[in-house]
Amino acid sequence: MAEEYVKKSIRLWSVQDRPREKLLGNGCVALSDAELIAILIGSGNRNESAVELSRRILDSNSNDLNKLGKLSVKELMKFKGIGEAKALSIVAALEIGRRRRATEVKEREKITSSKDVYDYFSHLSDLPNEEFWILLLNRSNKIIGKQNISKGGIAGTVVDAKIIFKHAIDQLAESIILCHNHPSGNLQPSKEDIFITKKISDAGKLVDVKVLDHIIVAETGYYSFADEGKM
């Protein structure tokens, strides 16, 4: 006869294995993603501890926090043991993480590489539709501001060069960087992406506003026209 397996609640775990005590004693870096989420939700369900439930949620999203960050409150509530309050806690915590990344770039202010631009716009990878943005820079490549140019569907969005340069001229930008996302996850530029990049770059020369780069953002990373020698 097989030995009966008895699940233990977190309260019965050894102190060094409890997520909260582990965080207090060893810091956040000592905890796994599941343990951090377990602290957020506080408790599991009748059959799972908070950590086991968190592991199951992560496993259903390929252990990818980016995928988890795309789930809505209603989608998280489909997991047994996750009510509205717990779902809101997870969504809020992941959003704070995204905002922290964006704030770090803003505090740095100066754009020195394509990676800086990606960090600034990485949140676009979570969107289900395409959006086109510009980053406005001064002579020292410091950020003056950002502007959403258009929002579209899954396959594309309309971009008007006149609108782009109106914003650039109004804010006395020395240069701009283009950025849009690919919800499909494909990082390679389409023919339309290549065409619009050249069109905007050529127009920038006429109004003395440099187009430094065009970044394509997806959940797998980013593509830089400048890094690839296509500007």
Helices and strands as residue ranges (DSSP letters): G 10-12, G 15-17, H 19-26, G 28-30, H 33-41, H 50-59, H 65-68, H 73-76, H 84-108, H 114-121, G 122-126, E 131-137, E 143-151, H 161-170, E 175-181, H 191-206, E 210-218, E 221-224
